[in-house]
Amino acid sequence: MTAEQPSIEAAATPVGTVAALWRYPISSTAGEALDEAELVETGIAGDRQYALVDPEIRQTASPERYRRWYPAPLVSSRWSEGGRLEVSADGVDWRDPLQESGRELLARHFGFPVEVRAYGRDRSTDAVPRYVRAPLHVLTTASLRALERLLPGSSVAVSRFRPNILLDTPGNDDAIEQSWMGRLITVAGVTLRVARPCGRCSFTTLRQDGVPYDRDILRELLRTYERQFGVLCDVVRPGRIRVGDEALIAQPGGGKP
């Protein structure tokens, strides 16, 4: 712990509590809800380490661009208690996607051969990232409530936005986290720096388990928020956080926001 950290926490202002935690072992798939999570420099440990790939054309899954990948968020991925990567299309039958049985499950789901590959730079063996991601995605319940008011006929489910951390924040401030740019969020000794807004794409409109396709979601995000919804954060001080932990916010120098 550096000398700076106690001053940050002493001057910080409570902003809410951790309502939920998620990680997505395989990008584009539905992730796994966690009661607690280990945060490392790259984000939640085990998050977004793999991707879905069509090996025949060496295409990394891009559901926001290609209709053939639309079923991706209907697949779930998780890390087993033994540390093994697993996928399921129904939440019951879980298989190792790095083995033949898992590849068969994915092929049936998508209708064409699909492999799970680790991210890397070699297109012959790795999944090539389609964008540069920030370590951690944070969203607030205040923002979700604001969007629900704008779209009373839509299902504004948190799963559409795929945050790592959902903060339960009081009131109905419209996209409150957008005012946190450059500030520090501290949770149970972990420190995050709010780096930039999270730009949204058509992934937010796709059908997921219990959530219908809805193009109005992205239309409203474009109209009201200029596509920005939630924030992307860097991990300044790693550690472990849990659902229910208090979140505080401060200026980088330790002053109150």
PyRosetta script that sets phi, psi and omega in degrees:
from pyrosetta import init, pose_from_sequence

init()
pose = pose_from_sequence("MTAEQPSIEAAATPVGTVAALWRYPISSTAGEALDEAELVETGIAGDRQYALVDPEIRQTASPERYRRWYPAPLVSSRWSEGGRLEVSADGVDWRDPLQESGRELLARHFGFPVEVRAYGRDRSTDAVPRYVRAPLHVLTTASLRALERLLPGSSVAVSRFRPNILLDTPGNDDAIEQSWMGRLITVAGVTLRVARPCGRCSFTTLRQDGVPYDRDILRELLRTYERQFGVLCDVVRPGRIRVGDEALIAQPGGGKP")
pose.set_psi(1, 130.2)
pose.set_omega(1, -180.0)
pose.set_phi(2, -85.4)
pose.set_psi(2, 166.4)
pose.set_omega(2, 179.3)
pose.set_phi(3, -65.2)
pose.set_psi(3, -23.8)
pose.set_omega(3, -178.4)
pose.set_phi(4, -69.9)
pose.set_psi(4, -33.6)
pose.set_omega(4, -170.0)
pose.set_phi(5, -63.5)
pose.set_psi(5, -46.8)
pose.set_omega(5, 179.2)
pose.set_phi(6, -58.7)
pose.set_psi(6, -36.4)
pose.set_omega(6, -179.7)
pose.set_phi(7, -67.8)
pose.set_psi(7, -36.3)
pose.set_omega(7, 177.4)
pose.set_phi(8, -61.5)
pose.set_psi(8, -49.5)
pose.set_omega(8, -175.8)
pose.set_phi(9, -69.9)
pose.set_psi(9, -33.3)
pose.set_omega(9, 179.0)
pose.set_phi(10, -66.9)
pose.set_psi(10, -32.4)
pose.set_omega(10, -177.2)
pose.set_phi(11, -94.6)
pose.set_psi(11, -6.6)
pose.set_omega(11, -174.3)
pose.set_phi(12, -72.7)
pose.set_psi(12, 155.9)
pose.set_omega(12, 179.7)
pose.set_phi(13, -111.1)
pose.set_psi(13, 130.9)
pose.set_omega(13, 177.1)
pose.set_phi(14, -59.2)
pose.set_psi(14, 137.1)
pose.set_omega(14, -178.1)
pose.set_phi(15, -124.1)
pose.set_psi(15, -15.2)
pose.set_omega(15, -179.6)
pose.set_phi(16, 159.6)
pose.set_psi(16, -162.1)
pose.set_omega(16, 178.3)
pose.set_phi(17, -133.3)
pose.set_psi(17, 159.9)
pose.set_omega(17, 177.1)
pose.set_phi(18, -73.1)
pose.set_psi(18, 113.4)
pose.set_omega(18, -179.0)
pose.set_phi(19, -87.8)
pose.set_psi(19, -32.4)
pose.set_omega(19, -177.6)
pose.set_phi(20, -162.0)
pose.set_psi(20, 155.2)
pose.set_omega(20, 178.2)
pose.set_phi(21, -132.1)
pose.set_psi(21, 140.5)
pose.set_omega(21, 176.9)
pose.set_phi(22, -139.1)
pose.set_psi(22, 150.8)
pose.set_omega(22, 164.5)
pose.set_phi(23, -134.2)
pose.set_psi(23, 155.8)
pose.set_omega(23, -174.5)
pose.set_phi(24, -127.4)
pose.set_psi(24, 86.9)
pose.set_omega(24, -176.1)
pose.set_phi(25, -54.6)
pose.set_psi(25, -37.4)
pose.set_omega(25, 177.3)
pose.set_phi(26, -115.5)
pose.set_psi(26, 119.8)
pose.set_omega(26, -179.8)
pose.set_phi(27, -54.9)
pose.set_psi(27, 145.4)
pose.set_omega(27, 177.1)
pose.set_phi(28, 79.9)
pose.set_psi(28, -11.3)
pose.set_omega(28, 177.4)
pose.set_phi(29, -93.4)
pose.set_psi(29, 162.7)
pose.set_omega(29, 171.1)
pose.set_phi(30, -65.6)
pose.set_psi(30, 138.2)
pose.set_omega(30, -175.7)
pose.set_phi(31, -92.3)
pose.set_psi(31, -160.5)
pose.set_omega(31, 179.9)
pose.set_phi(32, -122.3)
pose.set_psi(32, 133.5)
pose.set_omega(32, 175.6)
pose.set_phi(33, -76.3)
pose.set_psi(33, 139.5)
pose.set_omega(33, -177.2)
pose.set_phi(34, -122.1)
pose.set_psi(34, 147.0)
pose.set_omega(34, 171.8)
pose.set_phi(35, -82.4)
pose.set_psi(35, -30.1)
pose.set_omega(35, 176.5)
pose.set_phi(36, -149.0)
pose.set_psi(36, 159.7)
pose.set_omega(36, -175.7)
pose.set_phi(37, -147.5)
pose.set_psi(37, 143.5)
pose.set_omega(37, 174.5)
pose.set_phi(38, -93.0)
pose.set_psi(38, 121.0)
pose.set_omega(38, 178.3)
pose.set_phi(39, -99.0)
pose.set_psi(39, 126.5)
pose.set_omega(39, 177.3)
pose.set_phi(40, -117.0)
pose.set_psi(40, -177.6)
pose.set_omega(40, -176.1)
pose.set_phi(41, -60.2)
pose.set_psi(41, -29.3)
pose.set_omega(41, -178.5)
pose.set_phi(42, -92.1)
pose.set_psi(42, 5.2)
pose.set_omega(42, 179.9)
pose.set_phi(43, 117.6)
pose.set_psi(43, -150.4)
pose.set_omega(43, 176.4)
pose.set_phi(44, -71.5)
pose.set_psi(44, 130.6)
pose.set_omega(44, -178.7)
pose.set_phi(45, -56.6)
pose.set_psi(45, 128.6)
pose.set_omega(45, 178.9)
pose.set_phi(46, 87.5)
pose.set_psi(46, 5.0)
pose.set_omega(46, -176.4)
pose.set_phi(47, -86.9)
pose.set_psi(47, 132.1)
pose.set_omega(47, 172.2)
pose.set_phi(48, 49.7)
pose.set_psi(48, 51.0)
pose.set_omega(48, 178.2)
pose.set_phi(49, -94.2)
pose.set_psi(49, -16.7)
pose.set_omega(49, -176.8)
pose.set_phi(50, -129.9)
pose.set_psi(50, 165.3)
pose.set_omega(50, 177.7)
pose.set_phi(51, -139.5)
pose.set_psi(51, 158.2)
pose.set_omega(51, 170.9)
pose.set_phi(52, -83.0)
pose.set_psi(52, 136.8)
pose.set_omega(52, -176.8)
pose.set_phi(53, -137.7)
pose.set_psi(53, 136.7)
pose.set_omega(53, 168.2)
pose.set_phi(54, -85.3)
pose.set_psi(54, 108.4)
pose.set_omega(54, -174.3)
pose.set_phi(55, -70.2)
pose.set_psi(55, -21.8)
pose.set_omega(55, -177.4)
pose.set_phi(56, -71.9)
pose.set_psi(56, -35.7)
pose.set_omega(56, 179.7)
pose.set_phi(57, -116.2)
pose.set_psi(57, 5.0)
pose.set_omega(57, 178.2)
pose.set_phi(58, 55.0)
pose.set_psi(58, 46.3)
pose.set_omega(58, -178.7)
pose.set_phi(59, -107.6)
pose.set_psi(59, 122.7)
pose.set_omega(59, 174.6)
pose.set_phi(60, -76.2)
pose.set_psi(60, 139.2)
pose.set_omega(60, -176.8)
pose.set_phi(61, -54.9)
pose.set_psi(61, 131.8)
pose.set_omega(61, 177.4)
pose.set_phi(62, -138.7)
pose.set_psi(62, 77.6)
pose.set_omega(62, -177.3)
pose.set_phi(63, -61.5)
pose.set_psi(63, -24.9)
pose.set_omega(63, 179.3)
pose.set_phi(64, -75.1)
pose.set_psi(64, -9.5)
pose.set_omega(64, -176.4)
pose.set_phi(65, -119.7)
pose.set_psi(65, -36.7)
pose.set_omega(65, -171.3)
pose.set_phi(66, -121.2)
pose.set_psi(66, 128.5)
pose.set_omega(66, -178.3)
pose.set_phi(67, -60.2)
pose.set_psi(67, -32.8)
pose.set_omega(67, -177.7)
pose.set_phi(68, -62.3)
pose.set_psi(68, -20.5)
pose.set_omega(68, 178.7)
pose.set_phi(69, -98.6)
pose.set_psi(69, 3.6)
pose.set_omega(69, -179.5)
pose.set_phi(70, -54.3)
pose.set_psi(70, -34.9)
pose.set_omega(70, -178.3)
pose.set_phi(71, -72.1)
pose.set_psi(71, -2.3)
pose.set_omega(71, -174.8)
pose.set_phi(72, -55.7)
pose.set_psi(72, -46.7)
pose.set_omega(72, -178.5)
pose.set_phi(73, -71.1)
pose.set_psi(73, -3.1)
pose.set_omega(73, 173.0)
pose.set_phi(74, -88.8)
pose.set_psi(74, -1.9)
pose.set_omega(74, 171.0)
pose.set_phi(75, -99.0)
pose.set_psi(75, 139.6)
pose.set_omega(75, 176.6)
pose.set_phi(76, -107.8)
pose.set_psi(76, 146.6)
pose.set_omega(76, 174.5)
pose.set_phi(77, -128.9)
pose.set_psi(77, 151.5)
pose.set_omega(77, 179.9)
pose.set_phi(78, -159.3)
pose.set_psi(78, 166.0)
pose.set_omega(78, 169.5)
pose.set_phi(79, -101.6)
pose.set_psi(79, 126.7)
pose.set_omega(79, 178.8)
pose.set_phi(80, -70.6)
pose.set_psi(80, 169.0)
pose.set_omega(80, 177.9)
pose.set_phi(81, -61.4)
pose.set_psi(81, -26.1)
pose.set_omega(81, 177.8)
pose.set_phi(82, -87.3)
pose.set_psi(82, 4.2)
pose.set_omega(82, 177.8)
pose.set_phi(83, 83.5)
pose.set_psi(83, 19.0)
pose.set_omega(83, 179.7)
pose.set_phi(84, -98.1)
pose.set_psi(84, 137.6)
pose.set_omega(84, 176.8)
pose.set_phi(85, -70.8)
pose.set_psi(85, 134.9)
pose.set_omega(85, -178.8)
pose.set_phi(86, -137.9)
pose.set_psi(86, 150.5)
pose.set_omega(86, 174.9)
pose.set_phi(87, -131.2)
pose.set_psi(87, 155.6)
pose.set_omega(87, 177.3)
pose.set_phi(88, -151.4)
pose.set_psi(88, 146.2)
pose.set_omega(88, 175.7)
pose.set_phi(89, -103.1)
pose.set_psi(89, -6.3)
pose.set_omega(89, -179.1)
pose.set_phi(90, -134.5)
pose.set_psi(90, 0.3)
pose.set_omega(90, -179.1)
pose.set_phi(91, 78.1)
pose.set_psi(91, 2.7)
pose.set_omega(91, -179.1)
pose.set_phi(92, -117.9)
pose.set_psi(92, -51.5)
pose.set_omega(92, -178.5)
pose.set_phi(93, -90.4)
pose.set_psi(93, 102.5)
pose.set_omega(93, -178.0)
pose.set_phi(94, -104.1)
pose.set_psi(94, 133.2)
pose.set_omega(94, -177.3)
pose.set_phi(95, -135.5)
pose.set_psi(95, 158.5)
pose.set_omega(95, 176.8)
pose.set_phi(96, -80.1)
pose.set_psi(96, 114.7)
pose.set_omega(96, -175.9)
pose.set_phi(97, -73.7)
pose.set_psi(97, -9.1)
pose.set_omega(97, 178.3)
pose.set_phi(98, -88.8)
pose.set_psi(98, -3.5)
pose.set_omega(98, 177.0)
pose.set_phi(99, -109.8)
pose.set_psi(99, 167.1)
pose.set_omega(99, -175.2)
pose.set_phi(100, -60.3)
pose.set_psi(100, -39.1)
pose.set_omega(100, -178.7)
pose.set_phi(101, -63.0)
pose.set_psi(101, -37.1)
pose.set_omega(101, 178.0)
pose.set_phi(102, -70.5)
pose.set_psi(102, -38.2)
pose.set_omega(102, 177.5)
pose.set_phi(103, -65.6)
pose.set_psi(103, -35.8)
pose.set_omega(103, 177.1)
pose.set_phi(104, -64.3)
pose.set_psi(104, -42.2)
pose.set_omega(104, 178.4)
pose.set_phi(105, -60.1)
pose.set_psi(105, -44.5)
pose.set_omega(105, -179.3)
pose.set_phi(106, -67.7)
pose.set_psi(106, -38.9)
pose.set_omega(106, 178.8)
pose.set_phi(107, -62.8)
pose.set_psi(107, -40.8)
pose.set_omega(107, 177.3)
pose.set_phi(108, -64.4)
pose.set_psi(108, -40.3)
pose.set_omega(108, -176.8)
pose.set_phi(109, -67.0)
pose.set_psi(109, -43.7)
pose.set_omega(109, -175.4)
pose.set_phi(110, -91.8)
pose.set_psi(110, -25.7)
pose.set_omega(110, -177.8)
pose.set_phi(111, 87.7)
pose.set_psi(111, 12.0)
pose.set_omega(111, 174.6)
pose.set_phi(112, -156.8)
pose.set_psi(112, 161.4)
pose.set_omega(112, -177.5)
pose.set_phi(113, -60.7)
pose.set_psi(113, 133.7)
pose.set_omega(113, 179.5)
pose.set_phi(114, -136.6)
pose.set_psi(114, 134.4)
pose.set_omega(114, 174.6)
pose.set_phi(115, -118.9)
pose.set_psi(115, 157.8)
pose.set_omega(115, 172.9)
pose.set_phi(116, -106.5)
pose.set_psi(116, 123.6)
pose.set_omega(116, -177.5)
pose.set_phi(117, -129.5)
pose.set_psi(117, 147.3)
pose.set_omega(117, 175.1)
pose.set_phi(118, -70.6)
pose.set_psi(118, 150.3)
pose.set_omega(118, 177.3)
pose.set_phi(119, -69.5)
pose.set_psi(119, 141.0)
pose.set_omega(119, 179.1)
pose.set_phi(120, -174.1)
pose.set_psi(120, -170.5)
pose.set_omega(120, -175.3)
pose.set_phi(121, -104.9)
pose.set_psi(121, -11.4)
pose.set_omega(121, -177.7)
pose.set_phi(122, -90.4)
pose.set_psi(122, 105.5)
pose.set_omega(122, -175.8)
pose.set_phi(123, -63.6)
pose.set_psi(123, -18.9)
pose.set_omega(123, -179.1)
pose.set_phi(124, -77.7)
pose.set_psi(124, -23.7)
pose.set_omega(124, -176.5)
pose.set_phi(125, -128.7)
pose.set_psi(125, -19.7)
pose.set_omega(125, -173.0)
pose.set_phi(126, -112.9)
pose.set_psi(126, 167.8)
pose.set_omega(126, 168.3)
pose.set_phi(127, -91.6)
pose.set_psi(127, 126.5)
pose.set_omega(127, -179.2)
pose.set_phi(128, -88.9)
pose.set_psi(128, 122.7)
pose.set_omega(128, -179.8)
pose.set_phi(129, -57.7)
pose.set_psi(129, 137.6)
pose.set_omega(129, 179.7)
pose.set_phi(130, -90.9)
pose.set_psi(130, -7.0)
pose.set_omega(130, 174.4)
pose.set_phi(131, -160.4)
pose.set_psi(131, 163.1)
pose.set_omega(131, 176.8)
pose.set_phi(132, -91.4)
pose.set_psi(132, 116.6)
pose.set_omega(132, -175.8)
pose.set_phi(133, -98.3)
pose.set_psi(133, 152.8)
pose.set_omega(133, 172.5)
pose.set_phi(134, -81.4)
pose.set_psi(134, 157.8)
pose.set_omega(134, -177.1)
pose.set_phi(135, -60.1)
pose.set_psi(135, -36.0)
pose.set_omega(135, -169.6)
pose.set_phi(136, -144.4)
pose.set_psi(136, 139.0)
pose.set_omega(136, 179.4)
pose.set_phi(137, -113.6)
pose.set_psi(137, 124.7)
pose.set_omega(137, -177.8)
pose.set_phi(138, -119.7)
pose.set_psi(138, 135.9)
pose.set_omega(138, 178.2)
pose.set_phi(139, -135.1)
pose.set_psi(139, 154.0)
pose.set_omega(139, 179.7)
pose.set_phi(140, -114.7)
pose.set_psi(140, 155.0)
pose.set_omega(140, 175.9)
pose.set_phi(141, -68.7)
pose.set_psi(141, -26.9)
pose.set_omega(141, 177.5)
pose.set_phi(142, -61.8)
pose.set_psi(142, -41.7)
pose.set_omega(142, 178.7)
pose.set_phi(143, -65.3)
pose.set_psi(143, -41.5)
pose.set_omega(143, 178.5)
pose.set_phi(144, -62.5)
pose.set_psi(144, -41.7)
pose.set_omega(144, 178.8)
pose.set_phi(145, -64.5)
pose.set_psi(145, -38.7)
pose.set_omega(145, 178.8)
pose.set_phi(146, -63.0)
pose.set_psi(146, -42.4)
pose.set_omega(146, 179.7)
pose.set_phi(147, -68.7)
pose.set_psi(147, -35.9)
pose.set_omega(147, 177.2)
pose.set_phi(148, -61.1)
pose.set_psi(148, -38.2)
pose.set_omega(148, 178.1)
pose.set_phi(149, -65.2)
pose.set_psi(149, -33.9)
pose.set_omega(149, 179.9)
pose.set_phi(150, -77.4)
pose.set_psi(150, -24.9)
pose.set_omega(150, -176.0)
pose.set_phi(151, -128.9)
pose.set_psi(151, 67.1)
pose.set_omega(151, -176.2)
pose.set_phi(152, -62.6)
pose.set_psi(152, -21.4)
pose.set_omega(152, -179.4)
pose.set_phi(153, -94.7)
pose.set_psi(153, 4.6)
pose.set_omega(153, -176.6)
pose.set_phi(154, -110.6)
pose.set_psi(154, 160.0)
pose.set_omega(154, 174.0)
pose.set_phi(155, -92.4)
pose.set_psi(155, 99.1)
pose.set_omega(155, -179.4)
pose.set_phi(156, -90.8)
pose.set_psi(156, 72.6)
pose.set_omega(156, -177.2)
pose.set_phi(157, -84.6)
pose.set_psi(157, 141.6)
pose.set_omega(157, -180.0)
pose.set_phi(158, -60.9)
pose.set_psi(158, -28.8)
pose.set_omega(158, -178.8)
pose.set_phi(159, -63.3)
pose.set_psi(159, -22.3)
pose.set_omega(159, 177.2)
pose.set_phi(160, -62.6)
pose.set_psi(160, -28.2)
pose.set_omega(160, -169.6)
pose.set_phi(161, -105.5)
pose.set_psi(161, -8.6)
pose.set_omega(161, 168.2)
pose.set_phi(162, 52.6)
pose.set_psi(162, 48.6)
pose.set_omega(162, 176.9)
pose.set_phi(163, -74.8)
pose.set_psi(163, 157.9)
pose.set_omega(163, 167.5)
pose.set_phi(164, -82.5)
pose.set_psi(164, -37.6)
pose.set_omega(164, -179.3)
pose.set_phi(165, -128.5)
pose.set_psi(165, 125.8)
pose.set_omega(165, 170.7)
pose.set_phi(166, -105.2)
pose.set_psi(166, 120.2)
pose.set_omega(166, 177.9)
pose.set_phi(167, -96.9)
pose.set_psi(167, 128.2)
pose.set_omega(167, 174.9)
pose.set_phi(168, -82.5)
pose.set_psi(168, 104.7)
pose.set_omega(168, -177.4)
pose.set_phi(169, -112.2)
pose.set_psi(169, 139.6)
pose.set_omega(169, -177.2)
pose.set_phi(170, -73.2)
pose.set_psi(170, 164.5)
pose.set_omega(170, 175.3)
pose.set_phi(171, 76.5)
pose.set_psi(171, -171.4)
pose.set_omega(171, -177.5)
pose.set_phi(172, -127.2)
pose.set_psi(172, 35.8)
pose.set_omega(172, 178.6)
pose.set_phi(173, -59.2)
pose.set_psi(173, 132.9)
pose.set_omega(173, -175.8)
pose.set_phi(174, -75.9)
pose.set_psi(174, 108.4)
pose.set_omega(174, 179.0)
pose.set_phi(175, 52.4)
pose.set_psi(175, 54.4)
pose.set_omega(175, -174.5)
pose.set_phi(176, -57.3)
pose.set_psi(176, -34.2)
pose.set_omega(176, -175.8)
pose.set_phi(177, -67.0)
pose.set_psi(177, -16.5)
pose.set_omega(177, 177.4)
pose.set_phi(178, -67.2)
pose.set_psi(178, -19.5)
pose.set_omega(178, 178.7)
pose.set_phi(179, -86.6)
pose.set_psi(179, 1.4)
pose.set_omega(179, -175.6)
pose.set_phi(180, -96.7)
pose.set_psi(180, 8.5)
pose.set_omega(180, -174.5)
pose.set_phi(181, -55.4)
pose.set_psi(181, 129.4)
pose.set_omega(181, 179.6)
pose.set_phi(182, 82.5)
pose.set_psi(182, -7.4)
pose.set_omega(182, -179.2)
pose.set_phi(183, -87.4)
pose.set_psi(183, 172.2)
pose.set_omega(183, -178.7)
pose.set_phi(184, -110.8)
pose.set_psi(184, 133.3)
pose.set_omega(184, 172.1)
pose.set_phi(185, -106.4)
pose.set_psi(185, 128.9)
pose.set_omega(185, 176.7)
pose.set_phi(186, -117.8)
pose.set_psi(186, 135.4)
pose.set_omega(186, 179.2)
pose.set_phi(187, -139.7)
pose.set_psi(187, 114.7)
pose.set_omega(187, 175.5)
pose.set_phi(188, 50.2)
pose.set_psi(188, 41.7)
pose.set_omega(188, 179.1)
pose.set_phi(189, 88.2)
pose.set_psi(189, -12.1)
pose.set_omega(189, 176.1)
pose.set_phi(190, -84.8)
pose.set_psi(190, 138.9)
pose.set_omega(190, 179.4)
pose.set_phi(191, -120.6)
pose.set_psi(191, 130.0)
pose.set_omega(191, 177.2)
pose.set_phi(192, -118.1)
pose.set_psi(192, 145.6)
pose.set_omega(192, 172.9)
pose.set_phi(193, -110.9)
pose.set_psi(193, 123.6)
pose.set_omega(193, 179.5)
pose.set_phi(194, -72.2)
pose.set_psi(194, 114.8)
pose.set_omega(194, -170.7)
pose.set_phi(195, -94.2)
pose.set_psi(195, -46.2)
pose.set_omega(195, -176.1)
pose.set_phi(196, -166.9)
pose.set_psi(196, 163.9)
pose.set_omega(196, 176.3)
pose.set_phi(197, -66.1)
pose.set_psi(197, 158.2)
pose.set_omega(197, 177.2)
pose.set_phi(198, -96.8)
pose.set_psi(198, 111.4)
pose.set_omega(198, 177.7)
pose.set_phi(199, -74.4)
pose.set_psi(199, 139.7)
pose.set_omega(199, -174.3)
pose.set_phi(200, -107.7)
pose.set_psi(200, 156.0)
pose.set_omega(200, -179.1)
pose.set_phi(201, -136.7)
pose.set_psi(201, -171.7)
pose.set_omega(201, -175.1)
pose.set_phi(202, -70.6)
pose.set_psi(202, -6.9)
pose.set_omega(202, 174.8)
pose.set_phi(203, -56.3)
pose.set_psi(203, -32.3)
pose.set_omega(203, -178.0)
pose.set_phi(204, -64.0)
pose.set_psi(204, -18.4)
pose.set_omega(204, -176.9)
pose.set_phi(205, -91.6)
pose.set_psi(205, -13.7)
pose.set_omega(205, -168.6)
pose.set_phi(206, -72.3)
pose.set_psi(206, 153.8)
pose.set_omega(206, 176.5)
pose.set_phi(207, -70.0)
pose.set_psi(207, 136.9)
pose.set_omega(207, 173.9)
pose.set_phi(208, -133.0)
pose.set_psi(208, 178.8)
pose.set_omega(208, 179.6)
pose.set_phi(209, -60.4)
pose.set_psi(209, 113.7)
pose.set_omega(209, 179.0)
pose.set_phi(210, 78.6)
pose.set_psi(210, 3.7)
pose.set_omega(210, -178.0)
pose.set_phi(211, -127.7)
pose.set_psi(211, 120.2)
pose.set_omega(211, -176.3)
pose.set_phi(212, -79.9)
pose.set_psi(212, 162.8)
pose.set_omega(212, 170.7)
pose.set_phi(213, -62.6)
pose.set_psi(213, 137.1)
pose.set_omega(213, -177.9)
pose.set_phi(214, -155.2)
pose.set_psi(214, 102.1)
pose.set_omega(214, -178.9)
pose.set_phi(215, -71.3)
pose.set_psi(215, -17.1)
pose.set_omega(215, -179.5)
pose.set_phi(216, -66.8)
pose.set_psi(216, -23.6)
pose.set_omega(216, 179.5)
pose.set_phi(217, -59.1)
pose.set_psi(217, -54.4)
pose.set_omega(217, -178.1)
pose.set_phi(218, -68.2)
pose.set_psi(218, -36.0)
pose.set_omega(218, 178.4)
pose.set_phi(219, -58.7)
pose.set_psi(219, -42.7)
pose.set_omega(219, -179.8)
pose.set_phi(220, -71.8)
pose.set_psi(220, -36.6)
pose.set_omega(220, 177.0)
pose.set_phi(221, -62.8)
pose.set_psi(221, -36.9)
pose.set_omega(221, 177.3)
pose.set_phi(222, -70.3)
pose.set_psi(222, -44.0)
pose.set_omega(222, -174.0)
pose.set_phi(223, -70.8)
pose.set_psi(223, -43.5)
pose.set_omega(223, -172.3)
pose.set_phi(224, -97.1)
pose.set_psi(224, -34.6)
pose.set_omega(224, -172.3)
pose.set_phi(225, -117.3)
pose.set_psi(225, 8.3)
pose.set_omega(225, -177.7)
pose.set_phi(226, 51.8)
pose.set_psi(226, 37.8)
pose.set_omega(226, 175.5)
pose.set_phi(227, 78.8)
pose.set_psi(227, -4.4)
pose.set_omega(227, -176.4)
pose.set_phi(228, -94.4)
pose.set_psi(228, 126.9)
pose.set_omega(228, -178.2)
pose.set_phi(229, -155.6)
pose.set_psi(229, 115.3)
pose.set_omega(229, -171.2)
pose.set_phi(230, 86.8)
pose.set_psi(230, 174.6)
pose.set_omega(230, -178.4)
pose.set_phi(231, -134.5)
pose.set_psi(231, 156.2)
pose.set_omega(231, 177.0)
pose.set_phi(232, -108.0)
pose.set_psi(232, 135.6)
pose.set_omega(232, -172.0)
pose.set_phi(233, -126.8)
pose.set_psi(233, 149.9)
pose.set_omega(233, 170.1)
pose.set_phi(234, -97.5)
pose.set_psi(234, 147.7)
pose.set_omega(234, 177.8)
pose.set_phi(235, -90.4)
pose.set_psi(235, 112.5)
pose.set_omega(235, -179.8)
pose.set_phi(236, -87.1)
pose.set_psi(236, -44.1)
pose.set_omega(236, 177.7)
pose.set_phi(237, -130.1)
pose.set_psi(237, 113.0)
pose.set_omega(237, -178.4)
pose.set_phi(238, -69.5)
pose.set_psi(238, 171.2)
pose.set_omega(238, 177.4)
pose.set_phi(239, 157.1)
pose.set_psi(239, -167.7)
pose.set_omega(239, -176.5)
pose.set_phi(240, -113.1)
pose.set_psi(240, 134.6)
pose.set_omega(240, 176.2)
pose.set_phi(241, -125.2)
pose.set_psi(241, 161.4)
pose.set_omega(241, -176.5)
pose.set_phi(242, -135.7)
pose.set_psi(242, 155.2)
pose.set_omega(242, 172.3)
pose.set_phi(243, -60.0)
pose.set_psi(243, 133.1)
pose.set_omega(243, -178.1)
pose.set_phi(244, 100.2)
pose.set_psi(244, -15.1)
pose.set_omega(244, 178.3)
pose.set_phi(245, -64.4)
pose.set_psi(245, 145.4)
pose.set_omega(245, 177.5)
pose.set_phi(246, -77.6)
pose.set_psi(246, 141.0)
pose.set_omega(246, 176.2)
pose.set_phi(247, -111.1)
pose.set_psi(247, 137.2)
pose.set_omega(247, 178.7)
pose.set_phi(248, -125.7)
pose.set_psi(248, 157.3)
pose.set_omega(248, 180.0)
pose.set_phi(249, -131.8)
pose.set_psi(249, 142.5)
pose.set_omega(249, -178.2)
pose.set_phi(250, -148.9)
pose.set_psi(250, 164.5)
pose.set_omega(250, 171.5)
pose.set_phi(251, -73.7)
pose.set_psi(251, 156.0)
pose.set_omega(251, -178.2)
pose.set_phi(252, -55.5)
pose.set_psi(252, -31.9)
pose.set_omega(252, -179.2)
pose.set_phi(253, -85.8)
pose.set_psi(253, 3.5)
pose.set_omega(253, 178.6)
pose.set_phi(254, 99.4)
pose.set_psi(254, -4.4)
pose.set_omega(254, 179.2)
pose.set_phi(255, -78.8)
pose.set_psi(255, 163.5)
pose.set_omega(255, 179.0)
pose.set_phi(256, -72.7)
pose.set_psi(256, 147.3)
pose.set_omega(256, -179.4)
pose.set_phi(257, -69.5)
pose.dump_pdb("model.pdb")
